Amino acid sequence: MEKLKNFFLLTLFSLLFFSSNLFLNEKSFASNSSFEIIPEKVSIFNENEIYLIVKFDLEKNWHTYWKNPGDSGEPASFEWDLPEGFEISEAMWPTPELIPYPPLTTFGYTDQLELLFKLLLPEEVKENSVIAVSSKWLVCADVCIPQEGSVSFDLFKANQTYPSQIGQLLSKIKQKIPLDNGKIITSKIEEDRLVLNLEELGLDITEAYFFPFRKDVIDYSVNQKLKKNDEEVSLSLAFMENTDVSLIKGGILKTNAGSQELRLLQRNFQSEVSLRPEFISLMTAILFSLIGGLLLNLMPCVFPVISLKILNFVNHSENRSQTSLHGMFFSLGAILMFVLIGLSVLVLKSIGMDVGWGYQLQSPIVVSLLIFLFIFLAGFFLLNVNFFNTLLSIGTTGLKAPNYVNSFATGFLAVIVATPCTAPFMGSALGFAILQPGFSSFLIFLALGIGFTFPYILLSIFPGLVSILPKPGQWMETFKQFMAFPMMLTALWLIWVLSSQISSFQLILVLLGISLIVFFYWLNQLNITSATGKRFRVFVYLFIFVSIFLTLPTQNISSQENTNGFSEAELNKKLEQGPVFLNFTADWCITCKVNERVALKTKNTLNLFKEKKIFYMEADWTNKNKVIAEKLESFGRSSIPLYVFYPERDKQPIILPEILSESVIEDYLN
């Protein structure tokens, strides 16, 4: 009897232990499926992350959908409720299967779907944390039925590490997830098909199917064709009419050798062959960077600051060693800033952000800060200001003191004020840099910095060249003050740019910030001798500094995603009617505006467009616009200006130079 009692208690305990998920709500049942969450561990010690399995069990022969469902369907969606400090990754989807349902073709999973998520844990975890998720999904057989459910589990803090109880299941699911080794393959367009070059994968492929991430581009009703011979191994896909094939960024390739994630960078399409990486080699991009960096010195945003460094050389022309050291420190500061920008681009690209030269001017906060900086610099140029002159080698004292830190900081500053400017040759090089792997991108930004500082490096190595410059004198002070006016004009231009990005009220706040800077200079010029007055002035300085940041705009006037009328559909529509000239422009792009004034929008050019029945179209990138950014990337660019002429719909587009004239446009259009 005692044995029977013990057996009953042991059985009851086992049932309670193994069914603990009932109390934790780890499983939710719907009409034709169930939804559950299975954590890798329910107790953690010093882990940084754990895997979560989200599992859908469907009735036999029912199916649900991949993240691109194909011709019909909807993928599962998730809404997580996490404690503070916890983060969740994107879903890791297993390789889908082809689910034909004539005349439709869909991608998904039959009977069961197991997804993986990574739960990132904070440094400090509470004794008990509840992880919850709600999901909506679609299950189909002869009919489709929406399903939904919510599940959760408790995550406990332990005093030691315990092994995972689902190790085998986790390994099994990981094997179903396609490999992502960053593989990029080239492609070309032949007639109405997109052809992927599979030979680059180095696999013995006898069967293949490509599941694109992008919907509504590939015609799934047409069979994909694997071609294999001594010359090539390729897979061709039919694409739908009136679609832009360059929108396909990648997908999953399922072969007899396994599945892997592939990337199709748009620059690889042969329909835009002039923009493929082979066309702009790394050495060509480095050369363009050197030339573009050199020409950047002449841009109106940069020249005033650079001119002061030249005055510094003149001021130390009698002491060659000081001339050399000042030049070297200035060059080092500028090159380091370019390298930091390059590294920032790599980091931002690695986390999936779209970046490029000019993106910063789509941010009202950045534009406002640049306006304040240019106004601040104009004050330094006009007045003999001693305030902060140890940080900026711009005041009179800064020009005379042999302070190499000043020269280094001026190099940094010169690159910062260069951000609104893009010199000729920079567009191609920067576009190439941002689309390349890390080391190549780093070399191009380094070359840009070297080109920018080349004149000063030359003067540092051969300080005797300073002798060809005018001798020191009163003209230096006059010239310095005159350079304030390009600074003011640049600030006015940026105010005009800002006016299209923010509301009138926010613009008034920015103008108030400018008034505070002017007030600062007035206060600085007052002859205050008492200790109390000086302390009060310092307090007012701090008040002005804080107030200026409070005048910064907090948001764009709108999301600005598609407000300028440009779209792929509109471009394709115009191409059906005849040739199109596409101008990628922005209010903050100086080169764009100069080209429009002297070449693109002149009477002769407009008559030429009319005579040849060429439709002129603008893609205005003043504000953030994902459609325009993707279109730019399709041409291997991440900055503007860019001018594209489409002679006919089925012909390759022609890329024009970044610097235009009426004769250049006429030559290309003919």
C-alpha positions in Angstrom: 0.0 0.0 0.0 2.9 2.4 0.9 4.6 1.6 -2.5 1.3 2.4 -4.3 1.0 5.7 -2.4 4.6 6.7 -3.3 4.1 5.7 -6.9 1.0 7.9 -7.0 2.8 10.9 -5.6 5.8 10.4 -7.9 3.4 10.2 -10.9 1.6 13.4 -9.8 4.8 15.3 -9.4 6.1 14.2 -12.8 2.8 15.4 -14.4 3.0 18.7 -12.7 6.7 19.2 -13.7 6.4 18.2 -17.3 3.2 20.2 -17.8 4.5 23.4 -16.3 4.0 25.1 -19.6 0.3 25.1 -18.8 0.8 27.4 -15.9 3.2 29.6 -17.8 0.9 29.9 -20.8 3.6 28.8 -23.2 1.1 27.4 -25.7 -2.0 28.9 -27.3 -4.6 26.9 -29.3 -6.6 28.3 -32.3 -9.2 26.6 -34.5 -6.8 24.9 -36.9 -3.4 25.3 -35.3 -1.5 26.0 -32.1 1.2 28.5 -31.3 3.8 28.0 -28.6 7.1 29.5 -27.3 10.0 27.2 -26.2 12.9 29.0 -24.5 16.4 27.5 -24.7 16.6 28.0 -21.0 14.2 29.1 -18.3 16.9 30.0 -15.8 20.0 32.1 -16.6 23.2 32.9 -14.8 25.7 34.9 -16.8 24.3 34.4 -20.4 24.2 37.4 -22.7 21.5 35.9 -25.0 19.4 32.8 -25.4 17.4 31.3 -28.3 13.6 31.2 -28.3 11.7 28.8 -30.5 8.4 29.9 -31.8 6.5 26.9 -33.0 3.3 26.6 -35.0 1.6 23.2 -35.3 -1.0 23.0 -38.0 -3.7 20.5 -38.8 -2.5 17.8 -41.3 -2.0 19.1 -44.9 -2.6 22.7 -43.8 0.0 25.3 -44.5 1.2 28.8 -43.4 3.5 31.3 -45.2 7.1 32.5 -45.5 8.0 36.2 -45.1 7.4 36.5 -48.8 4.3 34.4 -49.3 4.4 34.5 -53.1 1.3 35.2 -55.1 -1.0 34.9 -52.1 -1.0 34.7 -48.3 0.4 36.6 -45.4 3.4 35.8 -43.1 3.1 35.5 -39.4 3.5 38.7 -37.4 4.8 39.1 -33.9 4.3 41.7 -31.1 6.7 41.2 -28.2 6.2 42.4 -24.6 9.6 42.5 -23.0 10.9 43.7 -19.7 13.1 46.8 -19.7 16.6 46.2 -21.1 15.6 43.1 -23.0 15.8 43.1 -26.9 14.6 40.6 -29.5 16.1 39.8 -32.9 14.3 39.5 -36.2 12.8 36.1 -36.9 15.2 33.5 -38.4 13.1 31.7 -41.0 13.8 28.1 -42.2 14.0 27.5 -45.9 10.5 27.6 -47.4 8.9 25.1 -49.6 7.1 25.6 -52.9 3.4 25.3 -52.4 1.7 25.5 -55.9 -2.0 26.2 -55.9 -2.8 26.8 -59.6 -2.9 29.3 -61.0 -1.1 30.7 -57.9 2.3 29.8 -56.5 3.0 30.4 -52.8 5.9 29.9 -50.4 5.5 28.5 -47.0 5.4 25.5 -44.7 3.1 22.5 -44.4 2.0 21.0 -41.1 4.6 22.8 -39.0 6.7 26.0 -38.7 9.5 26.5 -36.3 11.1 30.0 -36.1 14.2 31.1 -34.1 14.6 34.4 -32.3 17.5 35.6 -30.2 16.6 37.2 -26.9 19.3 39.7 -25.8 19.6 40.0 -22.1 20.6 43.1 -20.1 23.5 43.1 -17.7 21.2 43.2 -14.7 18.3 40.7 -14.8 15.5 40.5 -12.2 14.9 37.4 -10.2 11.8 36.7 -12.4 11.1 38.2 -15.8 8.0 37.5 -17.9 8.6 37.3 -21.7 5.4 37.5 -23.8 4.5 37.5 -27.4 1.3 37.9 -29.5 1.1 36.6 -33.0 -1.3 36.6 -35.9 -0.9 34.1 -38.7 -2.8 32.6 -41.6 -3.4 28.9 -42.2 -4.7 27.5 -45.5 -5.9 24.3 -47.1 -8.9 24.7 -49.4 -9.8 27.8 -47.5 -7.7 30.3 -45.5 -8.4 31.0 -41.8 -6.8 33.8 -39.8 -5.4 32.7 -36.4 -4.1 34.5 -33.4 -2.8 33.9 -29.9 -0.6 35.1 -27.1 2.0 33.1 -25.1 4.5 33.8 -22.4 7.0 32.2 -20.0 8.9 33.1 -16.9 12.7 33.6 -17.1 14.4 33.1 -13.7 17.8 34.2 -12.4 19.9 31.3 -11.2 23.1 31.1 -9.2 24.8 28.8 -11.7 24.6 27.9 -15.4 22.3 25.0 -16.3 22.6 23.1 -19.6 19.9 23.6 -22.2 17.0 21.0 -22.1 16.2 21.4 -25.8 19.7 21.2 -27.3 18.8 18.6 -29.9 15.7 20.4 -31.0 17.6 23.7 -31.3 20.3 22.1 -33.5 17.7 20.5 -35.7 16.0 23.9 -36.3 19.3 25.7 -36.9 20.1 23.2 -39.7 16.9 24.2 -41.5 17.8 27.9 -41.5 19.7 29.0 -44.7 23.4 29.8 -44.3 24.1 33.5 -44.4 27.8 33.9 -45.4 27.4 37.3 -47.1 27.6 35.7 -50.5 27.1 38.1 -53.4 26.4 36.9 -56.9 26.3 38.8 -60.2 23.3 38.8 -62.6 22.2 40.0 -65.9 19.0 40.7 -67.8 18.3 38.7 -70.9 15.1 39.6 -72.7 12.4 39.2 -70.1 14.4 37.1 -67.6 16.7 37.8 -64.7 19.7 35.4 -64.9 21.7 34.6 -61.7 25.2 33.4 -62.1 25.5 30.4 -59.8 28.9 29.4 -61.0 30.4 31.8 -58.5 29.1 29.6 -55.7 31.5 26.8 -56.6 28.9 24.1 -56.0 27.9 21.0 -58.0 24.3 22.2 -58.5 21.8 20.0 -60.2 18.6 21.4 -58.8 17.9 25.0 -57.8 15.1 27.3 -56.9 15.4 31.0 -55.8 13.0 32.5 -53.3 13.3 36.3 -53.5 12.7 38.4 -50.4 10.9 41.0 -52.5 7.2 40.5 -53.5 5.5 41.4 -56.8 8.6 41.4 -59.0 9.2 37.8 -60.1 6.5 35.9 -62.1 6.2 32.7 -60.0 3.9 31.1 -62.6 6.8 30.7 -65.0 9.2 27.9 -64.2 12.7 28.8 -63.1 15.3 27.4 -65.5 18.6 25.9 -64.4 21.2 26.1 -67.2 24.4 24.0 -66.7 27.1 23.5 -69.3 30.9 23.9 -69.7 30.5 27.7 -70.0 28.1 28.6 -67.2 25.8 27.5 -64.4 22.9 29.9 -64.2 19.3 30.2 -63.0 16.9 32.3 -65.0 13.7 33.8 -63.5 10.9 35.5 -65.4 9.9 38.9 -64.0 6.5 40.6 -64.1 5.7 43.4 -66.6 6.2 47.0 -65.6 8.4 46.2 -62.6 11.9 47.3 -61.7 14.0 44.1 -61.3 16.6 46.1 -59.5 14.3 46.1 -56.4 15.4 42.5 -55.8 18.1 42.8 -53.2 18.4 39.1 -52.4 16.7 35.9 -51.4 17.1 32.2 -50.5 18.7 29.8 -53.0 17.6 26.2 -52.4 19.8 23.6 -54.1 20.6 19.9 -53.9 23.7 21.1 -52.0 21.7 22.9 -49.3 20.2 26.4 -48.9 21.9 29.7 -48.5 21.0 33.4 -48.4 22.3 35.4 -51.4 22.6 39.1 -52.0 22.1 40.7 -55.4 23.5 44.1 -55.2 21.7 46.2 -57.8 25.0 47.5 -59.2 25.6 43.9 -60.6 22.8 44.1 -63.1 24.1 44.2 -66.6 21.3 46.4 -67.7 23.3 49.1 -65.8 26.6 47.7 -66.9 28.4 51.0 -66.8 27.9 51.1 -63.1 29.1 47.6 -62.1 32.1 47.4 -59.8 34.2 46.2 -62.7 33.6 49.5 -64.5 34.8 51.6 -61.6 37.8 49.7 -60.2 39.2 50.2 -56.8 42.2 52.1 -58.2 39.9 54.4 -60.2 37.8 55.1 -57.2 40.9 55.9 -55.2 42.1 58.3 -57.9 38.6 60.0 -58.0 38.8 60.3 -54.2 42.2 62.0 -54.4 41.0 64.5 -57.1 37.7 65.0 -55.4 39.4 65.7 -52.1 41.7 68.2 -53.7 38.8 70.1 -55.4 36.9 70.1 -52.1 39.3 72.8 -50.9 37.7 75.2 -53.5 34.1 74.6 -52.4 32.4 77.7 -50.8 31.7 75.8 -47.6 35.4 75.0 -47.1 37.5 77.7 -48.6 37.1 80.3 -45.8 38.4 77.9 -43.2 41.2 76.7 -45.4 42.2 80.3 -46.2 42.9 80.9 -42.5 45.3 77.9 -42.4 47.1 79.4 -45.4 47.3 82.7 -43.4 48.8 80.6 -40.6 51.5 79.4 -43.0 52.2 82.9 -44.2 52.4 84.1 -40.5 55.1 81.4 -39.8 56.9 81.7 -43.2 60.1 82.8 -41.4 60.2 79.7 -39.3 60.2 76.7 -41.7 60.0 74.1 -38.9 56.9 75.6 -37.5 55.4 75.8 -41.0 56.0 72.1 -41.5 54.6 71.1 -38.1 51.5 73.2 -38.5 50.9 71.7 -41.9 51.4 68.2 -40.7 49.1 68.6 -37.7 46.4 70.2 -39.8 46.6 67.4 -42.3 46.6 64.8 -39.6 43.4 66.2 -38.1 41.6 66.3 -41.5 42.7 62.8 -42.5 41.7 61.4 -39.1 38.2 63.0 -39.5 37.7 61.5 -42.9 38.8 58.1 -41.6 36.4 58.4 -38.7 33.6 59.2 -41.2 34.5 56.1 -43.2 34.5 53.9 -40.1 31.1 55.4 -39.0 29.7 54.5 -42.5 31.0 50.9 -42.1 29.4 50.6 -38.7 26.1 52.0 -39.7 26.0 49.9 -42.9 26.8 46.8 -40.8 23.7 47.3 -38.7 21.5 47.8 -41.8 21.2 51.6 -42.1 21.3 53.4 -45.4 24.1 56.0 -45.3 25.9 58.1 -47.8 27.5 61.5 -48.3 24.6 64.0 -48.1 22.3 61.9 -45.9 23.3 64.1 -43.0 21.7 67.1 -44.7 18.4 65.4 -44.8 18.3 65.8 -41.0 16.9 69.2 -39.8 19.0 68.9 -36.6 22.3 68.5 -38.5 21.4 71.3 -40.9 20.5 73.6 -38.0 23.8 72.8 -36.2 25.7 73.6 -39.4 23.8 76.9 -39.6 24.9 77.8 -36.1 28.5 76.7 -36.8 28.7 78.9 -39.9 27.3 81.9 -38.1 29.6 81.3 -35.2 32.6 81.1 -37.6 31.5 84.3 -39.4 31.7 86.0 -36.0 35.2 84.8 -35.5 36.3 86.0 -38.9 34.8 89.5 -38.4 35.8 90.2 -34.8 39.0 89.8 -32.8 37.5 87.3 -30.4 39.6 85.6 -27.7 36.8 83.5 -26.3 37.6 79.8 -27.0 40.4 80.7 -29.3 42.5 77.9 -27.8 40.0 75.4 -29.2 39.7 76.9 -32.6 42.6 78.4 -34.5 40.5 81.1 -36.1 40.8 84.2 -33.9 43.8 86.6 -34.2 45.5 85.0 -31.2 45.0 81.6 -32.7 46.8 82.7 -36.0 49.8 83.9 -34.1 50.3 81.3 -31.4 52.5 78.3 -32.4 49.8 75.9 -31.0 49.8 72.7 -33.0 46.6 71.5 -31.2 44.9 74.5 -32.9 46.1 73.3 -36.3 44.9 69.7 -35.6 41.5 71.0 -34.5 41.2 73.2 -37.6 41.8 70.1 -39.8 38.8 68.5 -38.0 36.8 71.7 -38.4 37.6 72.0 -42.1 36.1 68.5 -42.7 33.0 69.2 -40.7 32.2 72.4 -42.7 32.8 70.4 -45.9 29.8 68.2 -45.2 27.4 70.4 -47.2 29.7 70.3 -50.2 30.4 67.6 -52.8 33.3 68.1 -55.1 33.4 66.7 -58.7 34.5 63.1 -59.0 33.4 62.4 -55.4 30.0 61.0 -56.2 31.3 57.9 -58.1 34.1 57.3 -55.6 31.8 57.6 -52.5 29.1 55.5 -54.0 31.7 52.8 -54.8 33.1 53.1 -51.2 29.8 52.7 -49.4 28.9 49.7 -51.4 32.2 47.9 -50.9 33.5 45.6 -48.2 35.3 47.3 -45.2 38.9 47.6 -46.3 38.2 48.9 -49.8 35.8 51.5 -48.3 38.4 52.5 -45.7 41.0 53.1 -48.5 38.7 55.4 -50.4 37.9 57.6 -47.4 41.6 57.6 -46.6 42.4 58.7 -50.2 39.7 61.4 -49.9 41.5 62.8 -46.8 44.9 62.7 -48.4 43.6 64.5 -51.5 41.9 67.1 -49.3 45.2 67.8 -47.4 47.6 67.3 -50.3 48.5 71.1 -50.7 49.3 71.4 -47.0 51.3 68.1 -46.9 53.2 69.6 -49.9 53.9 72.8 -48.0 54.9 70.9 -44.9 57.5 68.8 -46.9 58.7 71.8 -48.9 58.1 74.9 -46.6 60.2 77.0 -49.0 57.1 77.1 -51.2 55.5 79.5 -48.7 57.8 82.1 -50.1 55.6 82.4 -53.3 52.7 83.6 -51.1 52.3 87.3 -50.1 54.2 88.6 -47.2 52.5 89.0 -43.8 50.7 92.3 -43.2 47.5 94.1 -42.6 46.0 92.5 -45.6 45.7 89.2 -43.6 43.3 90.8 -41.1 41.2 92.3 -44.0 41.2 89.0 -45.9 40.2 87.1 -42.7 37.2 89.5 -42.1 36.2 89.2 -45.8 36.0 85.4 -45.5 33.1 85.9 -43.0 30.8 86.7 -45.9 31.0 83.3 -47.7 30.3 81.8 -44.2 27.1 84.0 -43.9 26.0 83.1 -47.5 26.4 79.4 -46.7 24.3 79.8 -43.6 21.6 81.6 -45.6 21.6 78.8 -48.1 21.3 76.2 -45.4 18.4 78.2 -43.9 16.7 78.0 -47.3 17.3 74.2 -47.3 15.9 74.0 -43.7 12.7 75.9 -44.6 11.6 72.9 -46.8 12.3 70.4 -44.0 10.6 72.0 -40.9 7.5 74.0 -40.0 7.5 77.8 -39.9 7.5 77.8 -36.1 10.5 75.6 -35.9 12.3 77.8 -38.4 11.6 80.8 -36.2 13.2 79.0 -33.3 16.3 78.3 -35.4 16.5 82.1 -36.2 16.2 82.8 -32.5 19.2 80.5 -32.0 21.1 82.7 -34.6 20.1 85.8 -32.6 21.6 84.2 -29.4 24.9 83.7 -31.2 24.9 87.4 -32.3 24.1 88.3 -28.7 27.0 86.2 -27.5 29.4 88.2 -29.7 28.0 91.5 -28.5 28.3 90.4 -24.9 31.9 89.3 -25.6 32.9 92.7 -26.9 31.7 94.5 -23.7 34.6 95.9 -21.6 33.7 94.3 -18.3 36.3 94.8 -15.6 34.6 93.8 -12.3 34.9 90.2 -11.1 31.1 90.1 -10.5 30.4 91.2 -14.0 32.8 88.7 -15.5 31.2 85.9 -13.5 27.8 87.0 -14.6 28.9 87.0 -18.2 30.1 83.4 -17.9 26.7 82.5 -16.5 25.0 84.2 -19.5 27.4 82.3 -21.8 26.2 79.0 -20.3 22.6 80.1 -20.6 23.1 81.0 -24.3 24.8 77.6 -25.0 21.9 75.7 -23.4 19.2 77.9 -25.1 20.7 77.3 -28.5 20.2 73.6 -28.2 16.6 74.2 -27.1 16.0 76.0 -30.4 16.9 72.9 -32.5 14.0 71.4 -34.5 12.7 68.2 -33.1 11.1 66.7 -36.2 10.6 66.9 -40.0 7.6 68.7 -41.3 6.4 65.2 -42.6 7.8 61.8 -43.1 8.7 62.9 -46.6 8.8 59.4 -47.9 7.1 60.1 -51.2 6.2 63.8 -51.4 8.0 64.9 -54.6 6.1 62.8 -57.1 9.0 60.5 -58.1 8.2 56.8 -58.4 9.2 53.8 -60.4 5.7 53.5 -61.7 5.8 57.1 -63.0 9.3 56.6 -64.6 8.1 53.4 -66.3 5.0 55.2 -67.5 7.0 58.0 -69.1 9.4 55.5 -70.6 6.5 53.9 -72.4 5.9 57.3 -74.1 9.6 58.1 -75.0 13.0 59.0 -73.7 13.5 60.4 -70.2 16.2 62.5 -68.6 16.3 61.8 -64.8 17.9 64.4 -62.5 18.7 63.3 -58.9 18.8 66.6 -57.1 18.4 68.3 -53.6 18.2 71.8 -52.2 21.3 71.1 -50.2 23.4 69.9 -53.2 25.4 73.0 -54.4 26.7 71.2 -57.5 23.2 70.2 -58.4 21.9 73.8 -58.2 24.9 75.2 -60.2 24.4 72.6 -62.9 20.7 73.4 -63.1 21.4 77.1 -63.4 24.2 76.9 -66.0 23.2 73.9 -68.0 20.0 71.9 -67.2 17.4 74.6 -67.0 18.7 77.0 -69.6 16.6 78.0 -72.6 18.9 76.1 -75.0 18.7 72.8 -73.0 14.9 73.1 -72.5 14.5 73.6 -76.2 16.7 70.6 -76.9 14.5 68.4 -74.6 11.4 69.7 -76.4 12.9 69.2 -79.9 13.9 65.5 -79.1 10.7 64.9 -77.1 12.6 64.0 -74.0 10.7 64.1 -70.7 12.6 65.8 -68.0 12.0 64.3 -64.5 13.4 65.2 -61.1 14.0 63.0 -58.1 14.2 65.5 -55.3 16.2 64.1 -52.4 16.2 67.1 -50.1 14.3 65.0 -47.5 14.6 61.3 -46.8 13.0 59.2 -49.5 13.5 55.5 -49.5 12.4 55.1 -53.2 15.0 57.6 -54.3 17.7 56.1 -52.1 17.0 52.6 -53.6 17.1 54.0 -57.1 20.4 55.7 -56.4 21.8 52.5 -55.1 20.7 50.7 -58.3 23.2 52.9 -60.1 26.0 52.2 -57.6 25.7 55.6 -56.0 25.0 56.9 -52.5 25.4 60.6 -53.2 24.3 63.2 -55.7 24.4 64.8 -58.3 23.5 62.0 -60.6 22.1 62.5 -64.2 20.6 59.5 -66.1 19.4 59.6 -69.7 17.0 56.7 -70.8 17.1 56.7 -74.6 14.4 54.0 -74.7 12.8 51.6 -72.3 14.7 48.6 -73.4 18.1 50.3 -73.8 20.7 50.8 -71.2 20.5 54.1 -69.3 23.4 56.5 -69.9 25.1 58.2 -67.0 26.2 61.8 -67.6 29.2 63.5 -65.8 28.7 65.2 -62.5 29.7 68.6 -63.9 27.4 69.7 -66.8 27.4 72.3 -69.5 25.0 72.8 -72.4 27.5 71.2 -74.8 28.0 68.2 -72.6 24.3 67.6 -72.4 23.9 68.0 -76.1 26.7 65.5 -76.9 25.1 62.8 -74.6 21.6 63.3 -75.9 22.7 63.0 -79.5 
